[in-house]
Amino acid sequence: KPFEVLVLEATADEQAAGPAERYLDAQLQAVRSLQGNLDGLADAADAAAARLLAGGSLWLAGEPGMVAELAGRAGGLCGAKLLLAEKSAVALGRNDVVLWSDYGATPQPGPLWPRLLASDALIVAFAPEESSHYSPRPSRERGGGEGGIAMPPLPEHVRAVGVAMPSTVGRIANPSHEIRPRSIVPAMATAQWAFVAEL
């Protein structure tokens, strides 16, 4: 049989309302947000490169999916080590660099976060840009409103990279779901690989 091509046409309103269109729009928004923050991304990469050239190690921590992305995709980041919650005995030095990822799915960052804040290692934190845990300025705890607990500013050795994630995108699979699993993973991966390109 000859090869047949089926062309589907849809109105602009139908396309805009579709899950695929919203998903792609979200990814484009994430890329535009990164373009607007290239100076910050480059500064973080320069700081990381200086520490690695001084003999530090590159560590991957946080969301397991993003750790797997950076550790395994296309052979992974050469020389990167996994920093797991179970291996909390690892001593991080001043020249070490930790790439931390947080989807913002829970009210608090993972159990390693307080330890990372207390270390001297450079922490490059990738998280949704609306997450108050990674704001460089003091802020109110997420969901706390006016009566929320004041979040302290980040230490100097933490560089936050906000990933733009509109709240409407995560409702592709489930309209009542607050987490954005289908859109946050590729957006976060784009941010992290852009950082690696600058590194």
C-alpha positions in Angstrom: 0.0 0.0 0.0 1.2 3.5 -0.7 2.1 5.6 2.3 -0.8 7.9 3.3 -0.5 11.2 5.1 -3.4 12.4 7.2 -3.6 16.1 7.7 -5.6 17.3 10.6 -6.8 20.9 10.8 -7.9 22.6 13.9 -9.0 26.2 14.6 -6.7 28.4 16.6 -9.1 28.2 19.6 -8.9 24.3 19.5 -5.2 24.3 19.3 -4.8 26.8 22.1 -7.1 24.7 24.3 -5.3 21.5 23.7 -2.9 19.8 26.2 -0.1 19.6 23.6 -0.3 23.3 22.9 -0.2 24.2 26.6 2.7 21.9 27.2 4.8 23.4 24.4 3.9 26.9 25.5 5.1 26.0 29.0 8.4 24.8 27.6 8.8 27.9 25.5 8.1 30.0 28.5 10.8 28.1 30.5 13.3 28.7 27.7 12.4 32.5 27.5 12.8 32.7 31.2 16.3 31.2 31.0 17.2 33.6 28.2 16.3 36.4 30.5 18.5 35.0 33.2 21.6 34.0 31.1 23.8 36.4 33.0 22.9 34.7 36.3 23.3 31.3 34.8 26.7 32.2 33.4 27.8 33.7 36.8 26.8 30.5 38.6 28.7 28.4 36.0 31.8 30.6 36.3 31.8 30.2 40.0 31.3 26.5 39.7 34.1 26.2 37.1 36.5 28.1 39.4 35.8 25.7 42.3 36.1 22.6 40.1 39.4 23.8 38.6 40.7 24.3 42.1 40.2 20.5 42.7 36.5 20.3 43.8 34.1 17.6 42.9 30.8 17.9 41.1 27.8 16.4 43.0 24.3 15.8 41.9 21.5 15.9 44.5 17.8 16.5 45.0 15.0 15.1 42.8 15.9 11.5 41.7 14.6 12.1 38.2 16.8 15.0 37.6 19.8 13.3 39.2 19.2 10.4 36.8 18.9 12.9 33.9 22.3 14.5 34.6 24.0 11.2 35.7 22.8 9.1 32.8 21.6 11.1 29.7 24.1 10.7 26.8 26.6 9.1 29.2 26.1 11.6 31.9 28.2 14.4 33.3 31.8 13.2 33.3 33.1 12.8 36.8 29.8 13.8 38.6 29.0 12.0 41.8 25.7 11.2 43.4 24.9 12.8 46.7 22.1 10.8 48.2 20.3 11.3 51.5 21.5 7.9 52.7 25.1 9.0 52.1 25.0 12.0 54.4 28.4 11.2 55.8 30.1 12.7 52.7 32.1 15.8 53.7 31.6 18.6 51.2 34.6 20.9 50.8 34.8 24.5 49.8 35.7 23.7 46.2 32.9 21.2 45.7 29.8 22.1 43.6 26.4 20.6 44.1 23.7 20.8 41.4 20.5 20.6 43.4 17.1 20.1 41.8 13.7 20.6 43.4 10.4 20.2 41.5 8.6 22.1 44.3 6.3 19.1 44.9 6.6 19.3 48.7 6.3 22.2 51.2 10.0 21.8 52.2 13.1 20.9 50.3 14.5 17.4 50.7 16.4 16.2 53.8 19.8 17.1 52.4 19.0 20.8 52.0 19.8 21.9 55.6 23.1 20.1 55.4 23.9 21.7 52.0 23.1 25.2 53.4 25.5 24.5 56.3 28.3 23.4 54.0 30.9 25.6 52.3 30.2 23.9 48.9 28.8 26.0 46.0 25.1 25.0 45.7 23.4 25.7 42.4 19.7 25.2 43.1 17.2 24.6 40.2 13.6 25.0 41.3 10.3 26.6 40.1 10.9 30.3 40.2 7.9 30.8 42.5 9.4 28.7 45.2 10.2 30.8 48.3 12.8 28.4 49.6 15.3 29.6 46.9 14.7 33.3 47.0 17.8 35.4 47.5 15.8 37.7 49.7 13.9 37.1 52.9 10.3 35.9 52.0 7.2 34.4 53.5 7.0 30.6 53.6 5.0 29.1 50.6 1.4 28.9 51.5 1.8 30.8 54.7 0.3 34.1 53.5 0.7 37.1 55.7 1.0 34.9 58.8 3.6 32.6 57.2 7.0 32.0 58.7 9.7 34.3 57.4 12.2 32.5 55.3 15.9 33.6 55.8 17.8 34.8 52.8 20.0 32.3 51.0 23.7 32.1 52.1 26.3 33.5 49.6 27.4 30.1 48.5 23.9 29.2 47.1 23.0 30.3 43.6 19.3 29.8 42.7 18.2 29.2 39.1 14.4 29.8 38.8 12.6 27.6 36.3 9.4 29.3 34.9 6.5 27.0 35.3 3.0 28.4 34.8 0.4 26.9 37.1 -2.0 26.0 34.3 0.3 23.5 32.6 0.3 20.9 35.4 -3.4 20.5 35.0 -3.0 18.7 31.7 -3.3 15.2 33.3 -5.5 16.1 36.3 -7.2 19.5 36.7 -7.0 19.4 40.5 -3.4 18.4 40.7 -1.0 21.1 41.9 2.3 19.5 40.9 3.4 19.9 37.3 5.0 16.5 36.5 4.6 16.6 32.7 6.1 20.1 32.3 8.5 20.6 35.1 10.9 17.7 34.2 11.8 18.9 30.6 11.9 22.5 31.8 14.2 21.6 34.7 16.4 19.5 32.3 16.6 22.5 29.9 17.8 24.7 32.7 20.3 22.3 34.0 21.8 21.4 30.6 22.0 25.1 29.8 24.0 25.5 33.0 26.2 22.6 31.9 26.8 24.3 28.5 27.9 27.4 30.3 30.1 25.4 32.6 
